[in-house]
Each structure stands twice: as structure tokens, then as C-alpha cells.
Amino acid sequence: MATTIKKTEIQDPLSLEANSKEANSKKRRNGKVPVQGQEERKKTVNHRLTYEKPLITMHSLGATNKYTGRALSSITCPEIDGVNVARLVSKFGSPLYVVSEENLRSKYKEFIQALRSLYPESYIAYSYKTNYLSGICSILHQEGAWAEVVSGLEYEMALEMGIDPAKIVFNGTHKTSDDLIRAIKGNSMLHIDSFNEIYQLESLAISKGRPANVAIRVNMNVGYPPWNKFGFNLESGQAFEACRRIVSSGSLRLNGLHCHVGTYIADSGLYHQAITKLIDFALKLEKDLNIQIEYLDLGGGYASANTLHSQFLSGAAIIPTLEQYANALCQPLRKRAGEFKRKPRLILEPGRALVDEAVSLVTTVVATKRFADGRKAIIIDAGVNILPTAYWFKHEIASTQDIGSPLETVNVYGPLCMQIDVIRTEVRLPPFQKGHVLVIKNVGAYNITQSMQFIYARPAVVLIHNGKADYLRLPESAKDFRHLEVIPDHLQVKK
Ligand SMILES: Cc1ncc(COP(=O)(O)O)c(C=O)c1O
């Protein structure tokens, strides 16, 4: 690490004058400084360099970070799965989401293998809302993933992907009667979220003359801010009451329990606690209500290699491996499975852990700035409208070329006309210039599904497979989102 004093330009007399602006305006009011003379002086200094404040900047020259072992020099990412990023930009434009098929498939395999090596009756239902691009769902279904959906719309998407309705887990706080009837007919895994939904399902099942297989969503205290908006609380006895009501209805068959602790859970111990509580509860239900619990669904929440704004250490260094998550869940179940009437299946609903690291956002520097206080900023062509997770995470930004200069501290902004369009603050990066192409890593979770056209249309998504790139989604144009608009006759533009 070296400290240098930034070279400054020649002092501009105009700036000196600006410093004593207050004094001058006083003199002017007293008639001592002729305005005409000032104009002439301005003309003579027009050719001079503008004044830039002296600034002390910290240079990092490849020093090692004792926490992660990684050098503090910037990372470069000239290729994604062997495909040159700059060439992707020339062909598909910038910004551009790039999906790695290889990464997606290998994440799924890694997770399911870790689970099944410990507990063979394990299944993964991919959480659609994380990223429901057809190409992405299709890859995961090819690998064997079931679908986890939270609305009638997502349910329909899963059916369109050709998935067997019996392999759809249907969560969510708001399901319409039509949604519920379709799920009952399809024998999907229906997860009840409220007493209202119990009553609604009872009357639907009775009117259709067929019992519905259901599970309830349980929320519990595991030392993490509880997601108590969802399901029935365990500790208060509410979850037990819900189960008693379902069992006594005669028209519903309770065969599963569901719990989703939260998202980006960086402590696998929470899953150990959650499954232990769920096992205890399931065994109590089997004993007290004489039912058979066929599956336990522990939801999603497994972290990816991103770093929260509140984290000091890098996410990649501290998040559990998929094997550790599998261990935390499967070991207690292995031990206690024999206590059940029949060994229950284990279902997980990961989203982030499967897709986040498979997607990068390629972007280009469009401008560089120097603030009045000397700090530097760059503006890129990707804003928070296509990267909303920038509000949560310190997304890693890589250069596609080795700039070879010491790093500097910069703020990175998107192009939107809002001051809150901030991608990173005070991040150590090489001195990027207009035109440099950058790669923002690990953006596959919740960005494409939560992106919106705002000021700019949404960019294309391409898939890299076998060394080539294909569209997964074409770039949007104004036509795409305007075509739903209707202009009443009296507002028609006269041409
Ligand atoms: C019920 C349910 N299951 C699965 C998920 C996926 O979570 P994650 O992407 O954190 O794995 C969510 C997301 O919040 C969820 O609400």
C-alpha cells in the first residue's frame, strides 16, 4: 500500500477569486470592482486548465487481505465460460445479462447430490420467483428440479414448462378459488397460509367432491427475524390449531409441513434448528391427531457468494457450502426418520443458491466524474432498475481487461435520473474510463424478475453453452411495453 499525492493542475486565478467571492461582491456593492474588468480577465484565462483540488489517494498494489487471502488488486473477467465478453457486447449490446448454463447445471447437481448422499428421499423444487426465465426453468427441470410457485401466474408458467402438476409446490398468501381448484385437480402440493385459506379450501373440496392434499406453512423462532407474515406460528400453538381444524374438516388431508425461515441465511445452524422443530411438531401431529406426515419442506434461503452491505467479510468467504446446508438439514432427519410412521420426504425450495452465481450483468462505463470534494465516480449503463439487488449487496465488479494501474476509490452510479441510482459506493477499482466494459457478477437471483423498464428498456439475456451464446430474452423496446396501452379517442394524436 502506498500513499501518493495526486498531481494537481495549475492554479486558476478565477478559482482564487471564487474563494473570495463574498469579499468581492461586497466590494462590487461598494463600486470598487468594475464588472467590465472582470469579464476581460475571464477571456484571458479561458485557455487555462480548470482547477482540480489536490487529493490524497490510497494506492493498493496487490496487498493480501488477511481475511480472504485474496489480493486487493482488481479482478478481471475477460471471458464467461470461454466466450469473450467484449465480443458479446459487440454482438448483443450493453448492458446485457449473461447466463452460464454450465454453472446452473453444476449448482443443481452439487446441491441434490449433497442432499441425496445423506438423505436419499430429498427433492428440490426450484423457487420460480427467483428467476422464471423459461430457459432457466427449463435447464433446472431437465436436471430434475420440481417447481415452487407462489401465484396462479407462476403455476401457469410451471405447467407451460411441462412440469407434472403433482411436482408443483404451491405456496403464497393469496391464491384465488380458480388457482386452488386447479391445484386440487392437479394433486399439487398445496401449502395453506391462513385460516381463511383453510375455510376456502374446505368449501371448494366439498363442492368438488374430492379431498384435497394440503400442508401448512409454519413460522417459528430460530433466532432470525421471523417471517411471521406467512403461515401459522409454531410456538404459540396456532400451527397445531390449524392442523386440528384441517384434520377435523374431513375434506382436507394434511400430509406435509412447510417452513421458509428467510432469505440469504448465512448460518446453516438455523436450518438445523428449524428442521429439529419441524420434526418434533410432525411427530406430535402423528401422535395426537393420528395422521401421517409424508413430507417436510424446509423452503429456501440458502446464501450465494454475494456480500450484504452490512457484512465486513466477503460473502464468498463466510457463507456455508451447499454440503454444509445439506448436513444441517439431513443429519437430524436421518437420526429421527425411524420415529415417523413412514420415512418423510425432504423437500427444499432454493432459488438464490441455484441461480445467483450463474448470471452476470455486463455493462459499459459511459462517463467519469470528479465531485467537488475530490472523490471520483463512474457512471455505467446499468441502473438499479435492472439491478435492484444493488440495494442489498456489494456486488463485485470486474474489469474485462487488465488496466494495470493502482486501484482508486470510486462510486459507481447507474444512468437513471435519480440520485439513488447507486450501484456501489467507495469501491476500490482500477481507473476506468468511458468505454471500458465491466462485469457485475452473481446477479441471477431476483434481478431479472424484479427488473423494470424505467427510462431505459430492459436489456437482452443470453445463454452461454458449449462456447456459444444464444438469446434467452430479446432486448425490450418501447413497443413491447407500449402495446398494452390504450389511448381513448379524444386523446388520439392527430397526424
Ligand atoms: C416460500 C419460499 N420458498 C423459497 C424461496 C426462495 O428463497 P431463496 O431465493 O432465498 O432461496 C422464497 C423466497 O423468499 C420463499 O418465500
The ligand as an ORCA input file, in Angstrom:
! r2SCAN-3c Opt
* xyz 0 1
  C     -41.700    -19.801      0.253
  C     -40.383    -19.519     -0.372
  N     -39.651    -20.534     -0.826
  C     -38.460    -20.330     -1.433
  C     -37.938    -19.065     -1.555
  C     -36.595    -18.886     -2.221
  O     -35.704    -18.273     -1.373
  P     -34.168    -18.121     -1.760
  O     -34.098    -17.499     -3.095
  O     -33.607    -17.261     -0.691
  O     -33.584    -19.500     -1.771
  C     -38.665    -17.966     -1.073
  C     -38.127    -16.592     -1.163
  O     -38.250    -15.757     -0.330
  C     -39.924    -18.200     -0.465
  O     -40.665    -17.181      0.015
*
